Amino acid sequence: MPTVRQADAHPTTPAASPEPHVRAPFPVGAATVLLDAFRPGDRFLATPTRTLLAHGVLAQVPHGPEPVAERVMATLRRARSGNRAAPLVMGAIPFDQSAPAALVVPETTRSGPALAADPLVALPAGRPPVSDTWTVRPEPAPDVYGKSVAAAVHRMWNGEFSKVVLARTLEVTGTGELDIPGMLQRLARTDPTGYSFALPTAPGRTLLGASPELLVSRRGDRLVSNPLAGSIPRSDDLAEDVRRAAALLESAKDLHEHAVVVDAVHQALAPYCSTIDVPARPSLIRTAAMWHLSTTVTGTLASPDVSALEVACALHPTPAVCGTPTDVARQVIRESEPFDRGFYTGMVGWGDTEGNGEWVITLRCAEAEERSLRLYAGAGVVSASEPEAETAETAAKFRTFLNAVGASV
C-alpha cells in the first residue's frame, strides 16, 4: 500500500495550537461562524492553522517598482504606527509579480481555528441551484490545448526545455446573480483541510478557490513549503481510487516531475535557512478531485529579518506552476496560452509585522464578475506527457469548482 498523507496533515502549525491572543480550547463553531459570516467584499482565508475573516480596508499596499515584500512591510509598519497593535496584510499576488497585486491591511480581522478543527464543518453546504442555463466556453478548446501539449513535448525532445505547465480556462456564465458565499461554502466544506479563499481583486470582481498547495509558511524561525507535482484524478470507486493512488506513487514520469519541483524548492530555500530537511521520497495527499505527490520541506530561518512573503517571492514561480528552465517556460506559456493568467498560479495569503505568514499557490480557483466565472486549471507537461492525459487532468481539476457552481461540461 502507498504511504498516504491526507491534506489535513500539512505540517504547518497544528490547527489545535492556538495563537497567543486567542483563548483555547475553541468552542464548537468558532471557525464555521466566520465562514457563514462571509459576504461579497469581505476577505476570507482558511488554512490548516487558522480561519480569517476581514472587513474593510485600513490601508492598500501600493503598486510600485520596489519588491512587493518591501511594500507590504512598509504598509504594515505604517498601520502599526497608527496605534494598530497587530495589523495583518491579506490578499493576492499575480503570477507576474511585476503586475499590480490586491493586498490590503483590513480595517478589522476576526480569527478562529482551522476549519478542520471545527466539528460543524462536517455539515454539508447547501446544494448549488439546479440549472441548465449555464453557458460554458473553453479557452482554448480541449483539442487546441492538446495540440499545445504535443508541441511542447516535441520541443522538449529537441532539448529546448525540460518542463512547462500549460493551463486552460473555462468561462462559465449564468442568467442570474452569482452566489459567491454559497460557492465558498461548498469549496471550503468539500476540502476543509486545504486552503480556501475569497477576496476582492478589483471593484465587482472576486477571486475564490480551494488550493491544495502551500508555497511557504513562517512561524518564528520555522519555514515550511509543501510542493505538489504529479497528479491523477480520483475515482468514485474505492478500489480504483486506491489503485490510482498506488500507481501515482510508482509512476516514473510523475516522480521525475515531482523531483524537479522539490529540488527547485530546496535550492530556493537554502539561502534563507541554517538547516533544511528534504524527505527522500514523496507521500500522497488527496483532495475531493485529485491525488497529488507531496513533499514537505522544512527549514530553520537563518535571519529573523526575512519575512514569509520575501521567501515566497523567491520561491515563486516554482516548476510546479511554470516549468524549467523558468525563463524559457515563461516564454512557452506566453506563446501557448491565449489568455492572461492574472492571479491564477500567483499567491494568496496573509502576513504580519513580525514576518510570519502563510502564502499559498492560487490553484483550483476562479474569478467571479457579474454573472460570469473564469475557471483555471493546468497540467505539468514533461517529455513523457500525452496530450489526452494532460487534457483529462485539467478537466478533473475543473471539477472542484464546477461542483461548487452546479455546472458541468
QUIPELIN-V367453 format. One record per backbone hydrogen bond with DSSP energy under -1.0 kcal/mol. CO is the residue of the C=O (numbers start at 1). NH is the residue of the N-H. If there is no record, write none. Layout:
BEGIN
{{CO & NH} {CO & NH}}
END
This chain:
BEGIN
{{6 & 9} {7 & 10} {10 & 12} {14 & 17} {19 & 22} {27 & 30} {29 & 33} {31 & 35} {32 & 36} {33 & 37} {39 & 42} {43 & 54} {44 & 198} {45 & 52} {46 & 196} {50 & 47} {51 & 112} {52 & 45} {53 & 110} {54 & 43} {55 & 107} {55 & 108} {59 & 105} {67 & 71} {68 & 72} {69 & 73} {70 & 74} {71 & 75} {72 & 76} {73 & 77} {74 & 78} {75 & 79} {76 & 80} {77 & 81} {80 & 83} {89 & 351} {90 & 104} {91 & 349} {92 & 102} {93 & 347} {96 & 99} {102 & 92} {103 & 61} {104 & 90} {105 & 58} {105 & 59} {108 & 55} {110 & 53} {112 & 51} {114 & 117} {115 & 118} {118 & 121} {119 & 122} {120 & 123} {135 & 173} {137 & 171} {139 & 169} {141 & 145} {142 & 146} {143 & 147} {144 & 148} {145 & 149} {146 & 150} {147 & 151} {148 & 152} {149 & 153} {150 & 154} {151 & 155} {152 & 156} {153 & 157} {154 & 158} {155 & 160} {156 & 159} {163 & 324} {164 & 381} {166 & 379} {168 & 377} {169 & 139} {170 & 375} {171 & 137} {172 & 373} {173 & 135} {178 & 180} {179 & 183} {180 & 184} {181 & 185} {182 & 186} {183 & 187} {184 & 188} {185 & 189} {186 & 190} {187 & 191} {191 & 194} {195 & 211} {196 & 46} {197 & 209} {198 & 44} {199 & 207} {202 & 205} {205 & 201} {205 & 202} {206 & 368} {207 & 199} {208 & 366} {209 & 197} {211 & 195} {213 & 361} {214 & 226} {216 & 359} {217 & 224} {218 & 357} {219 & 222} {221 & 301} {222 & 219} {223 & 299} {224 & 217} {225 & 297} {227 & 295} {230 & 293} {232 & 291} {237 & 241} {238 & 242} {239 & 243} {240 & 244} {241 & 245} {242 & 246} {243 & 247} {244 & 248} {245 & 249} {251 & 255} {252 & 256} {253 & 257} {254 & 258} {255 & 259} {256 & 260} {257 & 261} {258 & 262} {259 & 263} {260 & 264} {261 & 265} {262 & 266} {263 & 267} {264 & 268} {265 & 269} {266 & 270} {269 & 272} {270 & 273} {272 & 302} {275 & 300} {277 & 298} {283 & 294} {284 & 5} {285 & 292} {289 & 234} {290 & 287} {291 & 232} {292 & 285} {293 & 229} {294 & 283} {297 & 225} {298 & 277} {299 & 223} {300 & 274} {303 & 306} {307 & 311} {308 & 312} {309 & 313} {310 & 314} {311 & 315} {312 & 316} {318 & 321} {318 & 322} {322 & 165} {324 & 162} {324 & 163} {325 & 329} {326 & 330} {327 & 331} {328 & 332} {329 & 333} {330 & 334} {331 & 335} {332 & 336} {333 & 337} {341 & 344} {342 & 95} {343 & 346} {346 & 362} {347 & 93} {348 & 360} {349 & 91} {350 & 358} {351 & 89} {352 & 355} {355 & 308} {356 & 352} {357 & 218} {358 & 350} {359 & 215} {359 & 216} {360 & 348} {361 & 363} {362 & 345} {364 & 210} {365 & 376} {366 & 208} {367 & 374} {368 & 206} {369 & 372} {371 & 174} {372 & 369} {373 & 172} {374 & 367} {375 & 170} {377 & 168} {379 & 166} {381 & 164} {382 & 385} {386 & 390} {387 & 391} {388 & 392} {389 & 393} {390 & 394} {391 & 395} {392 & 396} {393 & 397} {394 & 398} {398 & 402} {399 & 403} {401 & 405} {402 & 406} {402 & 407}}
END
